[in-house]
Each structure stands twice: as structure tokens, then as C-alpha cells.
Amino acid sequence: MSDSRAMRRAAAIVGAAETARVDVQPDRSELSLHAEAALAALADAGLSPADVDGLATAGPRPSQIAEYLGIVPRWVDGTAVGGCSFLVHVGHAAAAIAAGYASTVLITHGESGRSRVGVERRVPSPATPWGQFEMPYGVYGPPTMFSLPVVRHMARYGSTEEQFAAVAVATRRWAALNPKATMRTPISVEDVLTSRLIAWPLRLLNCCLVTDAGGAVVVVGGERARDFPRPPVWLLGRGEAVAHQNVSQMADFSGSEAYRVAGGEAFRMAGVGPAEIDHAMLYDAFTHTPVYMLEALGFVEPGDGGPFFAEMRTAPGGELPVNTNGGGLSHTHTGMYGMFAIVESVVQLRGDGGARQIEGVELSLAHGAGGMFAAGATLILTNQP
């Protein structure tokens, strides 16, 4: 096996953007959200669609995006493992560029998650394993599936509803500093605990937003990284893993093996450890998912994630800034949130965060989830050449 450490800084993100709005847009189709984000990211890099020879996306097929943008890429990646797919694409793009398969890779996301405009509807078949062994028992929709593991975490480690509520509070404090965030009004632990019950122990404010938005990044080889208008953000480490499909098949409800493997691979490649990370974007589909990630990635011991958040150590002024854009809980969450985690890491490493900017940030970690704790992907990014 080749040593992945040789790939450090072999690729860089030179363009990154979100759609102008990230809330609810019933007048926008899914493809148009992809296109807006793609064109904005290319403009950020000083490029046009004609410069793109590699394309990666999840949701719509790559051929749909290529047709819509009027391009014919010579390398494509349609890997779709849920919301972390775009983090996976960044690692794949770096490998493709190193192999000479492409030189300029555009990775796009767009989703009409709330309005469902131009979305292909897929009805799950009762012949699938999920249709046979989970759906008949009332498990339907993310809240009912994500709520199962958290109860085990509470039983095993003594984590509490108050600790998970604190995740939403800390994240909303960051959103209040982001003028683009969908939800900016401050909330308290009590607000979370008294919000409408969805699927115990998850209440409304434990759950992510459902929005319409898009994002995109442009990846090039390291030797070209300084040839663009904006400062490059270098890929230092990457990791990806899938562990199961159905939530009932998790090996351990109190932790995610996919998160652990993906994070371990990224740290090994980057040659750094959790203590060296200045900033983290942890996919917050629900308030407990960042707790699982903090533990799986080695920032804290298993069971210590809840207290870490409850002590506001991830909030503004805390020792580990987490989800500085407001996250999926308060900024935006289209259904596949991972792209927005990447974009915020780029924003912080470029120093473009405005009121939410972290001073002196050099290493940012973005970690995404896919499915019901089924997949994980980690990127470690730096502004240091």
C-alpha cells in the first residue's frame, strides 16, 4: 500500500461558494441551485465552465449537471453515500488530479430540500432490507432513525437531554454572528427542551433545518494552487468509510465506526492530531451527531462529548470553535449538508468569516455523516503552504 502522506498538499481548493440565499426558495429548481453555486465557485477562482475537466456531484447524476452547465468533463465522480459525499469527492478529486485524470475539478451541490422543486421522487421498495426489517416497525424518516442510537448513548454514558440541547444553543450563538444564517435568534437550553417533541428524545430544536440551497468548490493540483485570485486552501488529510446501511445494523449504537475510521485515516495522512486542530465543522443533522463525532475523532473520550458541549467549549470564545457558520441546526440544511461544512472551513482559513472569524486559524477539520450513521468522511484543510 502506498503512503497517503505523500498526498499532503497535492491538491488545493481555489474556489468556494454558496448560493446567495440558503433558506427557503420555492422559485428555484434543484438544478438551478447547483448551477448558481457552481458558477459562483468558478468565479471565485477566476474560472469559467470551459476550464472544468473534472466533475463530481451527488443527488442528480453528473451527466445532468454537465448538461446543465454545457460541459463535457473527462473525469466524473457520482459517489453518493449521503450528506458526506462531497467531502469524499474532494479526496477523490485530489487522487484523480495526481493521476492525471483531470486538472480542474468542480464539485457541486444543490438541493431543494424544503420546496422539492425539480426533485426526482423515489419510493422505497418494501422488498429492500429497510422495507422488510425496519419500516414495518414504525421507523420512517431521519428523526425516528437518528433517535435510536442516542438513547443508547444516554444509557451507556449518562449523557443527558440538557447536554444535547446545549449543542443547539452553542451553534445558535455562532449563527447570530453570521448574517446569512437562516435562524439567528438566541435560544436557551430550556427553549430546546420545551420545543415540540418529534421522536423522543429529539425535539424540534434538536433537529436540523430543512432548506433550499447549494454550494460548490473547485479543486486543482498543488503546483497550480497559487495561480488563482484567492488564497489556496490545501488538502492535508482525507478519510472515508462506510459501515452499514440500516440503522438497526450499527455495531454499537453508542458510537460510529465509520466516523472513527474516516477520521483516523485523515489524521494519519495529515500527520497531525486532534489537539492541533484550530476549528471544526461537524455535521449536525441532529444535536447528538456532533457529540458522536467529537468522540469518534478523538477530541474527547467516549462519553465526554456531551459535557464538552454543555460547558460551551465549542461556542464563541470556547477552546474549539465548532460549526461557526451556524451549522445544519441554524445556518442551512438541505438534506445533504456536507458541502456547507467544506465551504465554511474554506471561509475560516481564508479569513473571510467577518464577525465569526477565528483569529489565527491554520488547521480546520470538516467531518460529514452519510445516512443513519452509515458513512463518514473527514477532511483536514490548511492555509499553510
N, C-alpha and C positions, 0 to 999 in steps of 0.2 A: 504494500500500500504506500502511495506517495504521501509525503508530509504536507498537510494542508497549510502549514505555517509559511510555505513558500508563496502562498497566495495573498499574504498580507499586503495591503495597499496595491494589489494588482489591478484593482478597479476602483472607481470613484463615482459618486453621484454628483452630477454637474448641473442638474436641473430638477426642480421640485415645485409642485404647486397643488393647491386645492381649487375646487370650483369657487366662484365668487361668493356663493351662498352655500351653507351646509345644513340648512334646516328643512323645511317642507316646501317642495316645488312641484305642485301638481301640473304645471305647464311644461315640464321638462321630461323627455323620454330618457330611458336608461342609456341609450347610445349617445344622446346629446351630452349627457353628463360625462361620459368617457371622453368625448371629443373636446369639450371645454377644458377639462383638466389636462388632457394630452397636449393641446395647443399651448396652454399656459406654461406647462413644464418645459416644452421645447423653446418657447420664447424666453423663459428664464435662463436657458442655456445658450441663447443666441442661435438657435437652430430652427429648421422647418421640417415638415413631414418628409420632404425629399431626402433629408440627411439620415433617416432612420433605416437601418438594415436588419434590426432585430426587434421582435415584438413579443411581449408576454402579457397575459391577462387571465382573469378568472371570472366566471359568470357567463357573459357572452363568449362565443368561440372567437379565437384570434382572427379567423377569416372575416367575421363580422366587423371587427374593429378595423382591420386592414382595409376592407372595402369602404367603410365609412370615412376613413382618413385618406383614401386614394393612394395607398402604398402597397408595395409588394416586397415584404421583408424576406431575406434569405435564411433567417433563423426564427423559429417561433416556439413558444412555450405556453401551453394551455393547462399547466398543472393546476388542479383545483382540489385543495384539501381544506376548504373553509376559509375563515377570515384571515388566517396567517399566510395564505397563498402568495401574497405579494412580497412578503419577506423571503419566502422560498425562491421567488423569481429573481430577487437581487443576487442571491448566491449562485443561481443557475446562470444568470447573465454574466457574472464575473468569470465563471468557468468557460462559457461559450466564447467570450472575448479572448480569454487566454488561449483557447484552442484555435482561434482564427475563424470561428463560425460567424461572427458579427463584430462590428466595431462600435456601433451606436445603438444601444438597446433602450427602447421605450417600454415602460411598464405602466399599464393603465388600470384604473378602477373607476367605475361609475355604477350607481345603484339607486333605483327608485324604490327604496326600501319601504317608504311610507305610502307614497301615492300609487305605486305599482304601475307606472306608465311604461308601456313597451316591454314589459317583463314576460318572458315565456313561463307559463304556468305548468308546473309538473306535479302530478298527483301521485303520491307514494302508493306503490302496489302492495296489496295485502299478502302477496307471495314472497316479499322480501323478509329477511330475518327481523327487521324492525316491525314490519307489518304483522308478523306472526307472534313475536315474543315480547313486544313492548306496547305497541299501540292498543291491543285489546284490554290492557290493564289501566288505561287512562293516561298513559304517558304521551302527551301530544304537545308540541311546541317547546321552544327552549326553556321557558321558566319551569315547566314541570320536569324537564330532564336535568337542568342545571341544579335544581333544588335537591336532588337526591344525594349527591356527594357531600354537600355542605353539612347535612345532618350528621354524617359520619365524622366529619372533621370536628364538629361541635362535641360529639360524644367521646371521641378519642383524645382531643387536646383541651377540651374545656373552653374553646373559643365561643364567643357569645354574639347574640344579635346586636348588642351595642357596639362591639368591635367592628363588625361588618358594616354597621351604619356609619361608623367613623370614616370608612373608606369614601363613602359618598360625600361626607362633609369636607374632608381634605381635598377631594377632587374639585368640588364646587368652589373652594377658595381659589384654586388656580383658574377656573373658568371665569371668575369675577374679574380677573386680570386680562382676559382675552376678549376684546370687543367683538370678535366673530363668533364666539361660543353661543350655542342655542339657548342654554339655560345659565343665567348668571346671578340670580338672586341667592344670597347666602341661605344655607339651611343648617339645622342643628340635628344632633343625634335623635332628639325627641321628634323632630319633623319626619325623619326616616321611619322611626318605629311606629308612628301613628298614621303613616300613609296607607293607602288601600292595600289590603292583603291580596297577593297574586297567587302564590303557591308556597305555603309555609316552608321555610322561614323567610321567603322573599316577599318583600312589599314593593310598592310601586317605585319608591326611590332607591331600592336595591337593584333596580333593573336599568339597563341602558336605554337610551333614546331610540326611536325609530325614525329615520330621516331620509332625505333625498340629497345625495352629494356625490362628489367624485374627487379623485386625486391621481397624481401621476409623478413618476420620477424618470430621469434619463441617466443611464449608466454608460460609462466609457472606460477604456483601458487607462491604467495608471500613468502611462507615458504621455497621454494626451490631457490629463486632468487639469493642467494649469493653462490650457489654451482657450478657456471659456470665460465669459464675463463675471461669473460669480465664484466665490471661493469653493474649491472642491471639498467634498466630504468623503473620506477614504473608508473603504470597507476593510476592517481589521480582522473580523471574525464572523463566521456564519455557522448555523447549525439547523438541522431539520429532523423531524421524526414523526412517525405515526404509530399509534399503539393499539387502536381498536376502532370500531365503527359505532357500535351501540353502547350507550352509557352503562347499561347493565353489565357489560363485559370489562369494565375497568378493573385492573388487577387490584387496585387499592383505592377505595373511594376517598381516602383522606389525602391523596397526593396524585400527581400526574407523571407517569413515566415518560410520556412524550415530551413534556416540558423539561424534565431533568436531562434527558439525552440530548435534546436540541441545545440547551444551554451549555452543557458540558462540552459539546463539540465546538461551540462558538468561543468559549473561554480558552480552550486548548489552542485553537487556531490563532486567536488574538494574542496569546501569551500574557494575559492579564487575569486578575481575579475580581470577584465582586467588590472588594474593598476599594478597588481603583476606579470604579465607575462613578462618574460625577452626576449622571442624570439617567433616568429610566422611563421608558414608555411601556407600561404593562397593560395588555389588552383587557379592558374592564367591561366585558359583556354584562357582568353582574358584580356586586361588591366583593364577593368572595374570590373571584378569579385572580385579582392581583395578589391576594393573600397566598393562594396556591403557588403562584409564580415566584413571589418573593422567597418562598421556602424551597421550591424546586431548583431555583437558580443559585441557591447557596448564600443569599444575602442574610438570611436568618436561619436558625434551626427549625425543623418541623414543629409546628405548634406555636411559634413565636411571631408569626406574621400578623395575627390579629392585634396583639398588644402593640406591635410596631406602628401600625396604622392608628390605633386608638390614641397613642401618645403624640400624634400629629407630626411624626418624624418625616413624613413624606409631603407635608403641606408647605406652603410658602414659609421660608425661614427654617425648615427642617433640614436634617443632615443628608437626606437622599431625596431630592426632588423627583416626584413621580407624577406622570400624566399632566404635564404642565400646560397643555392646551385645554384641559378640562375633560379629556378622555371621552370614552364612549358614554359615560354617565351624564356628561354635561355639555360637551362640545358637539359631537355628532356621532351617530352610529347607524350606518346604512343597512347593516346586516353582515357585511364583511369589513371590519374596521381596520385591519392591519395596515393598509396604505396610509391612514392618517397618523398612525404611530411613527412610521418612517418619516413622513413629511415633518412632523414636529421635532424629531431628532435632528433633521437637517436644519430646521429653523434655529434650534438652540445652538448647534455647532457653528452656524454662520453668524450668530449674534444678532438675529433678526427678531427676537422674542418680545421686544418692547417692554411693557411693564412686567411681563412674566419671565424676562430673560435671566438665566442663571449666570452669575459672574464667574469667569474663569473656567467654563466648562470645556473639557478636552476629550472626554470619552462618554459616549452616550450608548445605552443599550436599549434596543427595541425588541420586545418579545410578543409574539402573537399566538393566539389559540385558533384551532380549527375544529369545528364540530363540537361534540359534547365531551370536552377534554380529550378528544381523539387525536389531535395533531398539535404540534408545536414547532415554532420556528423562531430563531434568535439572530439578531444582527448586532454586532458591536462596531460602532462607527466612530471616526475621529477626525478632527480638523488639523491634526499634526502630521506633516509630511514625513 
